[in-house]
Structure formats: structure tokens, C-alpha cells
Amino acid sequence: MPKKIIYLDNHATTPVDPRVLKAMLPYFSQKFGNAASRTHDLGREAEKAVESARHEVASLIHADAREIIFTGGATESNNLALKGVAEVCRDKGNHIVTVGTEHKSVLDPCRRLEAQGFSVTYLGVDGEGLLNVEELKKALTPKTILISVMLANNEIGVIQPVAEIGRVAKERGILFHCDAVQALGRISVNVKALGIDFASFSAHKNYGPKGVGALYLRKSEPRPRLLPLLEGGAQEGGFRSGTLNVPGIVGFGKACRISQSEMPTEAKRLSKLRDRLRNGLLAKVNGARVNGSESQRLPHNLNMSFPGVPAGKLISKLKNLAISSGSACLSTSTEPSYVLKALGLPEELRRCSLRFGLGRFTTEKEIDQTTIHISNIYNELNKVGHV
Ligand SMILES: *Cc1c(COP(=O)(O)O)cnc(C)c1O
């Protein structure tokens, strides 16, 4: 029997909650209808399930069900928001403001838009990973059409001052998009209170299935406009054509319903475990340090540098531990994290950083095993000298 894996990579993806899987299963088999087939019961049954999931997702983010567009994941939601707004607002202006520590699925569409004649300001962050709202204000011009700032970072878990940014955007009549993927189900996300016009979400970062996400699109007046990326059957109000992924959407809805009732308790439990891991590692590893703000932070995230031992080396010895040095999307490259670079962390510390993402199924025993395992291997490697 292989040793049980301790999974601490919940920012990359989360396991599907068994309750979510159970809710999804009938929609692969006996309830297989197309949600757009209104001429028979199978279709209407699928449509009903989709609409019920739409309510669950909306309810978790304090939105109206009509404001939710289902997509194939948050990469698509981010592309839809950025490119869809840019195209429709071209006459008004060509300037977009975002942050250097955003996810690649925001940064790369911005690069594409730059190639098409848009101008993009990439704001920096301070040593804690937080952006300065005064700096953001200074970057705005009469040509600014969109601000895109994430709610919580996927590497260091820091929470940006999104409510303040929402107020600034509203005052200046600029649209505001927020990648809220990592925050969903972890902290309260109230799109109305945060003043968000568009928000991106992904099911698989919150114990739902991969390949399904949502874009929140504010419907109150003045209604923001958006052009679709995909055209065809005009599903999702024409904003996202394509046959709906009914089982995936049902799973997403169930995952949101579970978060609605369990989030407060889960957040407390995870932040306690996270602090236990942090304290244990700080005590056992000489020179270890935490990266990113500790006060403005997701409850289940920890990012630490262990000077002297490159993360790749450490990870390769941590056999039964599923962990990463940063974003999963970048783990194929040997480039150290651009997020940690933006915090001003020197290269030798960036190369020695680990990201811990705790989750619903993480136990205290696993945290204690992780602490011992990492500190033992670190001390062994550091003695040998692998710098
Ligand atoms: C994972 C992630 C995405 C991409 O979501 P997918 O559904 O995997 O496409 C976008 N933004 C952030 C912050 C993420 O963590």
C-alpha cells in the first residue's frame, strides 16, 4: 500500500466533496437532458437543476441568480470579462489598470489586449503583497475603461482592499472586474458591498468539479455591457454559447450550498491549523520566514521561505506530501514566482519558497506530520549545503 498522501495544494485544486459528487452523478446517467431542450421532461429537469444551482452560486456571493453566467472555468471568466469589456468600450477609452500579482489568466489577456492597441498599467504591491489605493487612483485617466484586481491571491493568500477599489471605480465611472476565485467559500464575498461589476469564480477551487466556473455580471442600472467570446446557441443570455455542463453546474451549486453553511466554522478551524503549521515551522527551521501580509490573508494559506534549500530540492524529498512552490500554472517552469518578486523578495528567497494550501479534509495530525517532515528534511539538506 502506498503511503497516504498529505494534500496541501488546495490553491491549485481541491478534491470534489463526496456530497458534491453524489449530487452530480444522476446528471451523467438518468438525468442526462440538455438544459435547452424545453420540449420534454428530461430537458426541463436539467434546466431546473441548472437554475437551482444558479441560485446557490448567486446566494453565496450576495448576487441575484440572473447575474450569474456559467462558464468553463475562471480562466474563461477572466478572459470574457477583460476582452468582452475592452471590445465593447473601445470607443470610450483604451486604458486598463491591473496589478502585477494577478493570476496569469488576467495578465495574459491583458498582454493580448496590449498587442491590439490597448494600454495596460500593471500596479506594483508593497512588501506585504498589498496594492496602494492612492497609487491606483493616480494611474486612472479619462481613457481608463476597466480596473481588474483580484480579491485574494493564489500564491500568498493576501486580500486586496477591494471594497475601497470598488468605491473608487464607481466614483470615476470605471468598470471593476475582480478575480474572486481563491476567496469563494473561504471568506465572505459580497459582490454588492464590494462594488464589483464583474467577478470570476471557479468550482474546482471550492470542492466542486473542474471545468466549470461563473462570471458574475451586475445587472443593476447603469448596466455594464460585455461582448461574448463564444457565439452560437445563445445560452446564458447570449453571453456564453454552448451546451451547458449540467453535471458540473449542479456540482458547483452544491459546493456553494455547502460553503454557505460550513464556511464560518471551516475558516476558523483552518486558520488555527495554518497558524499551528506556521508556528511549528518557524520554531523548527532556523531563518524561516512568512511571505505576504499576515493580517489581510485567507485563513487556509501559508507561504514561507526556507533559506538555503531550493524549493524544488525540498519538494522532491517530501515524498508523501502534495505541495507546490507557487502557482500550479507555473510549476512546469523553473522561473521563481513573479508574485514573490513583486513583493521585493530577493531571488535566493524566492527559490526557497513553499506554498501551503490547507483544505476541508486537512487534519491536525497531517499538519504535525508536515511540520516534522519538512523541518527534518530541511535540516538534513541544509547541513549538506545545497545552495
Ligand atoms: C485557479 C485560478 C484561476 C483559473 O481558474 P480555472 O477554473 O482553473 O480556469 C483564475 N484565478 C485564480 C486566482 C485562480 O487561482
The ligand as an SDF file (V2000), in Angstrom:
LIG
                    3D

 15 15  0  0  0  0  0  0  0  0999 V2000
   -7.2290   28.7180  -10.4950 C   0  0  0  0  0  0  0  0  0  0  0  0
   -7.3720   30.1800  -10.6950 C   0  0  0  0  0  0  0  0  0  0  0  0
   -7.8860   30.7050  -11.9010 C   0  0  0  0  0  0  0  0  0  0  0  0
   -8.2340   29.8310  -13.0700 C   0  0  0  0  0  0  0  0  0  0  0  0
   -9.3560   29.0340  -12.8190 O   0  0  0  0  0  0  0  0  0  0  0  0
   -9.6790   27.7610  -13.7460 P   0  0  0  0  0  0  0  0  0  0  0  0
  -11.1030   27.4510  -13.4060 O   0  0  0  0  0  0  0  0  0  0  0  0
   -8.7310   26.6960  -13.3360 O   0  0  0  0  0  0  0  0  0  0  0  0
   -9.5230   28.1760  -15.1660 O   0  0  0  0  0  0  0  0  0  0  0  0
   -8.0010   32.0600  -12.0020 C   0  0  0  0  0  0  0  0  0  0  0  0
   -7.6520   32.8790  -10.9930 N   0  0  0  0  0  0  0  0  0  0  0  0
   -7.1750   32.4180   -9.8360 C   0  0  0  0  0  0  0  0  0  0  0  0
   -6.8100   33.3770   -8.7640 C   0  0  0  0  0  0  0  0  0  0  0  0
   -7.0070   31.0540   -9.6530 C   0  0  0  0  0  0  0  0  0  0  0  0
   -6.4980   30.6170   -8.5070 O   0  0  0  0  0  0  0  0  0  0  0  0
  1  2  1  0
  2  3  1  0
  2 14  2  0
  3  4  1  0
  3 10  2  0
  4  5  1  0
  5  6  1  0
  6  7  2  0
  6  8  1  0
  6  9  1  0
 10 11  1  0
 11 12  2  0
 12 13  1  0
 12 14  1  0
 14 15  1  0
M  END
$$$$
